[in-house]
Amino acid sequence: NIKVDVKKYKDSPASVCFVNAQLFDGNTQVAELSSPKESLEQAGKAQFLLQKNISNPKKWTSETPNLYTLKMQLLAADGTVKDRSETRIGFKETEIRGETIYLNGVAVKVNSQNTHMQHPELGHAMNEETIRKDFEILKQFNFNAVRISHYPPVNKYLELADEYGLFIIDEAGVESHASEYVSTMPEFTEMYKERVRQLVLRDRNHPCILFWSAGNESGEGSNISEVVKEGRKYDPTRYWMYGGNAYAHPAEDIIGPRYPSPIELEMQVGVCPDSTDIRPSFMDEYLSVAGNGGGGLDDYWRVIYSHPRTMG
């Protein structure tokens, strides 16, 4: 399904136009879609809808990052090209069944690393060379995912994650940290919602996005529920977690907890789950390494691999 907004900038005689799209697997065209023709009478936006069933496409996963090229054109009634756009897309489907998350029908474990957009010389201006180096190191060490902490990354980060095959947990930039009480204050609700709109509307067409995060350490109040509700308006196809400090938040599809010990994770989530809450578990933060730490990885991953509810 493709929805294209076409904007006419000024009132002028009616313009009849339509949108045509072509889907390519490499150099092979696998589908063509066209919208109905529409007459744009005055300045403003019109939405064009294109739909087609793609039978058994190659699936996008971290192991098989199959990408298709989507080429779109805005055409006048006589076929004259008025505008064009091109992007890469992928086909995948996530589904929660009981306590487990599935990707394309297969239960998935997420071996992830957190990241910040920072560089010792470039500061927060992350360049393509550094992103590629990071991704190649991650792939060499069998990571299959990155959680973006704690704000959406530069566009190139997601484009390269699509290419390399890295799941992304994309996070709304709503951290309040020492001022977590703002999550309960109605005067901040629209600010929370604006941040998540910017996140989802920009990034939702990237196949690398495995699920969304409603933010990091921004309180446990009703504004977090509003973030998830707002995000679902613009992407009903993916699930939501939240990086709060509580064991879980009511709005989450995927719960924490954060920084449990391995035995706590196994007892609270793996062995003795609450029968009324079987949401999958993903530790968005669990082993903060400073210096030469990190010795608990084996203990954590024994638990993760042992239980279907502990995703990673």
MIKOL-168775 format. One record per atom (N, C-alpha, C): x, y, z. Coordinates in steps of 0.001 Angstrom, whole numbers, plus 500000, padded with zeros to 6 digits. Each point is the difference from the previous one (the first is absolute). Layout:
N
XYZ...
END
This chain:
312
500850498809500000499150501191500000500882501237500000499762500890499064500762501251499924499017501154500080500283500919500896499230501242500084500950501155499713499705500772498975500865501089499579499242501317500128500565500936500734499435501350500073500595500851498890499132500583499190500413500906498934499508501393500359500914500975499947499641501358500401500017500924498791498883500712499843499932501071499001500219501323500740500961500809499524500453501134500791499189501277499789499308500129498881499229501226499804498762499706499159498988500858500175498788499869499204500325500305498539499560499141499119500213500163498570499002499076499311499952499997498681499064499077499342500199498576500488498919499248500018500019498637500534501094499161499333500692499228500814501048499104499501499553498559500200499961499227498931499671498585500090501304499211500041500157499162501021501244499255500124499744498656500674501019499158499979499921498702500677501410499581500390500080498983500852501286499484500469500189498592499476501189499748499465500366498669499531501204499519500807500010498740500370501110499435500767500432498678499390501296499755500035500570498748499511500887499411501083499878498693500207500771499298501024501015499093499308501279500150500402501081499258499362500721499128501019500321498783499571500916499120500724501291499995499196500967500824500425501174500231499165499592500746498753500275499422498840499600500632498736498702499427499447499381499078500741498785499346499522498763500660500592499110500484499140498752500581500487499045498880500407499507500085501247499112498947500498498558500471500142499776501315499950498620500493500119499924501434499507498814500380499553499725501393499642498645500379500577499920501192500562498775500472500636499682501381499466498728500300499828499570501334499586498784500421500810499955501279500312498844500547500700498971500476498989498755500166500414499028500668499126500438501436499717499579500541498877500285501400499687499120500891500871500555501123500393499259500916500854500241501427499534498959500814500068500099501400499609500249500855501237501137500706500012500324500904501109499503501389499636498934500414500665499323501244499625500649501228500610500542499872501217500540501167500690501202499593500845500672500996500548501190499736500794499650499115501202500901499109500324499780499104501128500507498596499696499746499079500907500487498626499858498889499063499558500392499015499217499111498895499652500776498706500223499303498949500439500663498720500256499633498994498917501018499384499433499828498993498962500297498627500600499143499030499730500137498659500556500344499010498895501014499170500276500405498953499071500062498693500778499431498930499437499952498720500696500277498863499038500734499005500474500224498805499198500463498882500921499562498780499738500485498838500733501314499529499385501036499900500836501291499475499566500097498578500535500027499025499128499923498597500402501370499479500415500084499530501270501207499353500527501275500791499717500090501249500440501241500762499784501135499430500838501225500345499630501146499667500835499873500780501310500184499313501123499774500632501304501262500730500477499771501099500738501113500727500613500174499506501434501191499534500342500382499681501372501441500460500183500508499884501227501397500366500228500947499059499265499555498774499739500847499033499299499825500069498492498838500437499547499713500125498569499412501392499740500841501037499977499481501369499837499622500295498553498969499289499521499562500151498607499288501340499818500501500800499073499424501312499734499500500089498564498857500648499841499443500315498696500119501511499781500054500406498740500025501425499662498619500418499532499462501041500625498696500536499635500206501341499306499591500071498740500114501235499229498600500563499781499827501269500328498686500639499876500106501251499133498957500240499223499938501187499156498637500664500134500019501320500028498776500798499895499874500424498546498878499623499382499823500206498564498794500876499715500120500873499016498848500735499488499132499050499179498806500449499672499053499147499267500576499503498687500885500785499376500573499603498713501263499157500155500358499655501257501154499156500230501289500744500277499954501327499999501193500795500305500387499809501461501278499732500257500479499783501364500176501358500694499295500190501117500065501243500767500959499901501191500113498804500559500892499803501146500290498512500100501083499654500698500336498589500164500691499800501343499913498775500502500635499652501262500371498530499960501058499649500727500473498614500015500447499649501410499664498793500434500415499554501333500134498485500004500652499478501027500125498554500156499053499542501105499326498882499755499049499473500976500265498520500211499400499456501048500096498572500275498679499473500510499813498690499907498770499352500438500278499186501263499278500308501072500104499191501207498739500184500830499785499081500946498814500064500857500376499535501397499667500799501004500200499596501389498659499667500627500017499022500894498769499543500637500321499477501395499215500382500980500119499438501341498960498897500131500473498796500281499111498874500286500279499553501428499024500213500872500205499662501407501093500840500592501093499365500439501089500711500665501220500190499105499867499710498706501153499992499107499752500896498795501066500683499555499894500813498791500580499227498829499295500059498862500385499280498792500278500998498882501008499689499197500299500759498803499828499073498802499095500376499116499703499166498823499684498569500404499298499848501124499577498687500453501024499221500799501172500590500266501067499312500724500290500746501298500044499289501135500343500624501273501389500618499908500148501206500545501248500737499814500621500350501352501334499904500075500775500504501128500774501228499524500058501024500852500600501276499618501272500206500815501147499892499322501307500186500633500463501412499652499734500936500898500042501415499652501071500756500782500346501150499457500921500939500636499347501372499975500238500793501040499520501385499990501025500904499325499528501128499487500913500923499339499629501443500324501005500864499950499790501449499989500627500566498735499421501060499469500579500679498850501112500924500495501195499456500196501104500836500445501323499436499487500943500905499771501280499665499388501072500832500697501198499440500231501012500746500754500474501280499318499874500079498683500439501203499284498841500767499382498975499298499565498880500641499302498857500377500929500100499632501274498910500286500929498768499198499642498855500662499917498743499313499707499716499921498497500924500468499165499816499938498548500559498681499491499169498975500014500440498656499630500083499876498480501132499497499495500159499875498547499830498552499559499864499813498695499731498667499449501144499041500276501233500465499906501157499137500220499965499367501390499661500806501011499948499485501372498854499014500174498843500309499420498851499094500119500329498654499368500589500010498827500364498743499340501002499208500850500972500688500579500981499312500846499313499362501197499105500746500647499237499456501131499217498752499589499291500093498889499141498896499569500825498765499645501136500208499371500829498855499623500569499301501234500378500769501023500459499399501257498857499237500668498812500602500050498849499333500618499679498684499292499992500021498670499689498779499258501070498928500215501258500416500071501086499042500213499863499294501349499427500690500982499860499420501329498585499476500260499249499781498928498695499317500058498907500782500727500125501309500076498853500811500396499025500056498829498709500004500299499019500131498917499114501227500159500320500877500973499100501131500254500729501138500705499415501193499870500447501179500745498773500701500556500051500296501290498967500870500568500531501428499976499221500891499392500402501396499878499709500703501322501028500510500632499805500671501286500633501405499921499188501022500249498593499945500403499206501005499154500217499910498694499439500961499060500177499399498609499175500363499037500145499409498662501377500308499411500556499078499218501331500210499428499933500822498722501159500289499432500031500638498688499408499038498977499485500544498892499363499167498972500920498897499497501269500325499793500942499038499425500133498761500880499830500157501313500112498865500916498974498927499650498766500425499755498942499045499683500150499437498594500437500825499058500229499510498639501052498891500002501058500188500792501067499000500049499575498770500809499159500188501025499467498847500732499129499138499082499227500636499116499249499259498986500944499156499149501119500594499624500944499359499085500788498878500674500491500255501212500861499024500678499209498863500641498753500262500337499213499005500713500185500099501494499601501126500562499987500179501451498613500472500417499370499250500903498738500463500563500259501300500774499062500926499906500089501252500748498796500112500925500269500294501286498955500402500931500097501514500069499093500673499327500068501449499795499255500706501126500624501017500583499501500563501258499628501477499864498831500348500515499565501392500033500869500793500966500337501226499627500881500831500826499243500725501095499508499246500988499185500627501050500605499838501394501304499743500090500574499803501336499883501264500848499544499828501241499971501128500946500866499730501224500328498726500241500985499573500991499690500546501391500673501060500437499808500488501366498681500746500174499267500204498917498722500729500061498865499084499546500010498760500487499037499013499509498551500356500314499797500904500946498628500387500349499256500654498840500730500477498975499298500639498875499137498996499245500263498699500186499174499004499310498570499977500523499750500626501124498650500071500562499316501325499724500705500947499360499496501371499860499365500222498625498710500345499961499306500175498715500657501043499101500649501014500583500598501047499162501186499482499177500495498800500314501091499415499228499527498952498990498709499677499998499505498912499166500294500235498525499712501196499497500205500268498578501472499948499626500884500354500936501436499915499704500427498546499839499511499132500884500270498569499865499482499491498651498780500368499648499388499504498767500723500525498756500472501248500067500728500552498861501290499219499748500704499633501058501254499261499849499758498634499352498938499322500414499776498661499434499479500094498565499248501043499680499569500193498606501211500167499085500954500838500436501200500224499192500755498694499779500054499185501039500688498712499911499331499085498983498718499743500174499320498970499208499807500451498554499612501244499785499745500444498640501266500007499158501144500299500621501244499990499232500498498582499725499852499092500970500745498736499963499166498766499665498692500105499910499146498807499964500189499137498753500530500556498898500142499212498784501306499216499933500832500084501025501247499241500018499733498578500497500357498985499221499760498629500463500807499624501231501112500705500253500840499645501151499310500235501334498980500855500053499339500286501279499239498752500444500480499351501061499353498786500495498818500350500887500203500915500956498903500565500786500444501362500507499069500727500614500237501377500428500198500075501514500708501027500434500115500314501422499355501352500264499165500051501031499286501232500355500864500959500799501303499734500091500892500931500679500811499339501087500750500819500709500925499520501015499873500852501255499788499358501135500035500663501307499258501333499983498739499926499633499186501213499909498741499887500847500100499236501107498865499882500898499076498860499615499014499758500846499065498899499792498567500488499863499831501302499743498671500581499980499245499792498702498839500648499921499087499793498872500565500505498683500971500916500031500569500493498746500714498898499226500506498994500695500626498870499306498950499208499230498834499812500615498906499330499290499587500801498767500028501326500112499646500845498853501028499879498885501272499831500354501045499801498994499711498742499186499706498902500684499737498738499308498733500113499150498967500596500559498736500168499263500214500842498739500771501074500121500267500870498856500832499265498948501007499262500448500848499280499063499240498963499204499062499322500650499222498962499312499117500574498895499639501286500102499205500623498941500745499945498670501319500167500061500791500160498791500728498719499591499999498993500865500548498699499627499304498914500815498942499426499451499294498928500711500649498628499828501153499931499317500595498707499650501062499540500989500451500864500923501091499631500903499583500182501454500771499376500893499713500019501431500848501064500709499659500192501296500629501061500791500552499478501325501179500499500355500556499855501348500232501400500557500438500067501258500337501284500610501152499793500976500981500879499938501173499898500864499838500751501296498948499728500732499802500642501296500767499277501091499873500489501205500725499391501117499181498961500757498716499886499653499156498995500651500173498648499306499535498953500663500070498649499434499266499931498658498866500697499902499211500015498768499103501223500027499513500386498816499036501093499883498744499443499331498809500435500419498760499434499427499881500147498492500616501031499419499832500254498562500890499127499132500978499329500584500966499227499217499391498725499428500426499640498774499764498659499473501114499059500433501197500568500197501202499263500375500553500657501261500130499243501092500433500592501263501517499908500158500531500702501042501399499888500386500251498638500611500486499847501181500439501067500908501409500488499659500446501041500698501328500555499768500923499614501155501189499623499657501074499687500949499613498979501074499233498963499662499846498932500988501296499184500036500246499312501085501068499006499975499504498819499165500892499138499520499530498841499227498996499148500766500201499795501296499057499174500765498663500712500151500018501330500145498742500749500066499237499898498686500719500119498890499351499883498698499362498620499845500718498963500400499483498646499844498783499768500894500045500475501239498902499753500926498787500873499681500225501285499680498890500928499778499325499799498641500786499637498989499482499957498636499983498583499426501089499249500208500127498705499349499234498874500663500248499817501319499472498825500688498640500248500622499842501163500629498783500267500786499272501231499494499594500022498735499300501183499508498612500136500601499546501233500089498628500283500421499067499513498894499095499101500323499141499391498979499071501011499332499802501170500628499158501026499397500800500937499097501322499906500012500853500865499181501073499141499359499806499651498738500967499142499312500665500750498851500066501331500110500644500774498944501468499585499848500511499942498748501425499683499814500880501001500731501211499560500337500928500822500761501242500316499181500399501272499996501236500448499356500695500981500928501213499676500432500755500916500869500669501060499128499429501200499965500600501049499175501321500483500597500200499805501303501294500210500647500159498913501053501179499367500025500163498914500972501427499818500478500994500470499253501389499796500397500778501226499550500073500986500877500672501250499656501501499832500221500742499953498890501430499685500065500814501287500013500800500171501039500947501112500081501376499405500275500934500241499103501312499392500190499999498561499557500398499087500895500164498597499607498926499103500585498781500537500199498898499201500520499417499096498930498817499501500254499305499180499002500078498512500270500458499617501183500177498589500272498724499215500227498848500663500071498747499297500259499263499539498766500579500186498815499266499706498768499573498542499912500892499074500326499645498576499913498803499668500877499973500552501223498900499716500915498685500546499467500029501230499469498777500579499441499502499187498808500913499635499092499558499354498772499598498552500198500484499374501052499459498675500353498516500122500297499626501054500761498593500218500336499195500349498747500531500899499176499273500442498806499711498835499068500982499160499776499811498869499090499136498890500604499842500018501314499277498909500665498498500186500029499510501207499763498579500271500209499404500739498805498846499580499505499417500630498823499567501444500228499774500386501270499531501357500266501129501033499996501226499546500283501133500928500052500595500140498600499680501128499375500362500226498592501462500355499822500587500738500953501392500396499811500365501214500829
END
